[in-house]
Amino acid sequence: MKPRIKKRLNISKSRKLIPSLNNHYEKTGSKFIIIIDAFHELFTTNKEKSKIFETIISWLCEIEDSSAIKLVLSMRTYYWVRFYSLMRNSHYLKQKWYSGSHYNPEKVLNVPRFTTEEVDIVLNNIDHKIQKKLDLKIKSKLRFPYYFKFYNELREEYPHNEFHTEIIFHEIYLKYILENIYRSNQSLEKLILCKKIIQFSEYGHSNLSIDKRLFLHDFTIFKQAYMELLSDGILVEHKHVHNGMLLETVSFVHCHIFEYFLFKELLDRTQHTMDEAFLIEITTNYHYKLAMNLLQWSIFTAIRNGNYEVIKPILNLRLNDQNENYFFLFILENIKHQLKYKPGDAVQLKRNGLQDQFVTKLVQQDFLSPSFKNIITFFSGMVDNKENAVIYQSILLISDCLNLNLRNIKERLNFFLKLKSITKEWPIDPFETSLFLSNKLSGDKKINEDFLEKVKTFELKPLEKNTYEMSIEQVKRLISYLFILLINELEQHPKDSINLILSIEKTSPLFARFFRKYHLYLLYVLALETSKNGDNNKANVLERKVEYLYQKSTSKYANAFFMSIKAQQHLNRNEFAKAISYAHRCINYCKENAFIMVAILNFNILIKIYTKLKDMVKVEEYKFLKTAELEKRNITKTLSLS
């Protein structure tokens, strides 16, 4: 190494290297920094690790206390453990070693994770549009730098896909495992070792770090494969002192690799039959977080292999509200992803009756969430059942109205126009609803008064207990309720909305239990309309109930409505500073999440506040900002939302 450095720096062979570098440092103040990298590539061709390490340590000892020379070693954890074992008994070398600000002695790692801001910077450099679209949960995973390589490869492979769940990371994990195990040297031996770790962990029920002595036989036979798994960062060794004895253990570096191989082993035990019994074993025999991760691998693998019959039992699993919503979205995203590249699989969806099941399941989820919109749009374009297509388009119509998207509303209107024979059979006709919305938002005074009268006099039919089960007819009725609430909002009839929601609860007392997420929509609307209507006692009760539910909610619409309710309530109490704060937060949030109708409501709250404060400059300012938002969407300036 020294002759090569001398040659590079034009130092004559007769001169000693270290005194020359010290002399240069004294004259210029410039330090000589040596960075040694690519140890893995070096050791792949040269087996003598100890000899190479001893050469480096010998040179470190020669440097002694020189401030002129800094040596930076970049190596994988496995090699560092081996290198450190040669210097750990030297007090001098340990004292000279700078471990870095982020050294983790347990994981033997000093590379920090990216901060969220750094992730945004990297994403912005790749494509400035990405960092705004990506979910925070997905961004948090990209804090591990090595994911970016695979993430970028997948973006090039699937350029038009947007993901709101972790499907992108299952693709990344699989790509990582394929590259480092299945398609590497000695892949069979590596797979045997990975299977052994799962088996020695009692299939995830015991300690995930395995006593290395259990590997003694396998280590002897598959030594080269084992060493590569360590050097490639698949496995890691740990050393512990237990009862005065040094204990060496082995585990997977990353938990998702352990979860993947655990899933594969569980599948092998059932002869690759992913049925209801397999799913029940996962959800009952493992702690909740691990069970949910195994369930994601089940969904990802089943859909990737075209095994769509597994989806029905997964949809019937009893999960908590948050996970049920997430897994339904995860299933739909996986299917959407698969159909883009294997459109022939659509036949299997129909054959397994999944299209109808998706429609009935959809209304039981947080379907107004922006993350569902692209999925629903995709599925609405591929269904061959016109009844289901009308349902998908009706849900999109509600989203469009909440975002005051007049162009999309007119597109829905043209769609419904061709299917009037189907829409007229609905409790509230989607065609007439879209026609009303189009005319109202564009300022056209041609309003169908007969239709509005039907909405006003709409009669609820009480649900018997045996009719609470979700059906296509039930879906139509639930969507029709939302149509009525939107029409009442635009017609400024808050009392009619309050009466409708109270009537639903009165005529169908078990409604909240059977349609939990949908009932939350109604509850938030009821709280807001009651607050706007000035019924303070009832509004206060509903506010407390909403505050309690909000703490458990991750729904975007819930965030928007909660801030609106708080802004309106503080306005009612003349607590103007708090009302202004909530209204501002809500407006910004609604602009980001496509709830412009709710943003307009909050502009009106600000206008009312500053009118009460007699600050006419602010009144005009917010009137101007509200009008600008409406004009941006070609919405009539005369639109009034109380």
Buried (B, 14 or more C-beta within 10 A) or exposed (E): EEEEBBEEEEBEEEEEBBEBBBEBBEEEEEEBEEEBEEBBEBBEEEEEBEEBBEEBBEBBEEBEEBEBBEBEBEBBBBBBBBBBEBBEEBEEBEEBBEEEEEBEEEEBBBBBEBEEEBBBEBBEEEEEEBBEEBBEEBBEBBBEBEBBEBBEBBBEEBEEBBBBBBBBBBBBBBBBBEBBBEEBEBBEBBBBBBBBBBEBBEBBEEEBBBBBEBBEEBBEEBEEBBBBBBBBBBBBBBEEEEEEEEBBBBBBBBEBBBBBBBBBBBBEEEEEEBEEEBBEBBBEBBEEEBBBBBBBBBBBBBBBEEBBBBBEBBBEBEBEBEBBBBBBBBBBBBBBBBBEEEEEBBEBBBEBEBBBBBBBBBBBBBBBBBBBBBBBBBBBEBBEEEBBBBBBBBBBBBBBBBBBBBEBBBBBBEBBEEBEEBBEEBBBBBBBBBBBBBBBBBEEEEEEEEBBEBBEEBEBEEBEEEEBEBEEEBBBBBBBBBBBBBBBBBBEBBEBBBBBBEBBBEEBEEBBEBBEBBBBBBBBBBBBBBBBBEBBEBBBEBBEEBEEBBEEBEBBBBBBBBBBBBBBBBBBEEBBEBBBBBBBBBBEBBEEBBBBBBBBBBBBBBBBBBEEEEEEEBBEBBBEBBBEBBEEEEBBEEBEBE
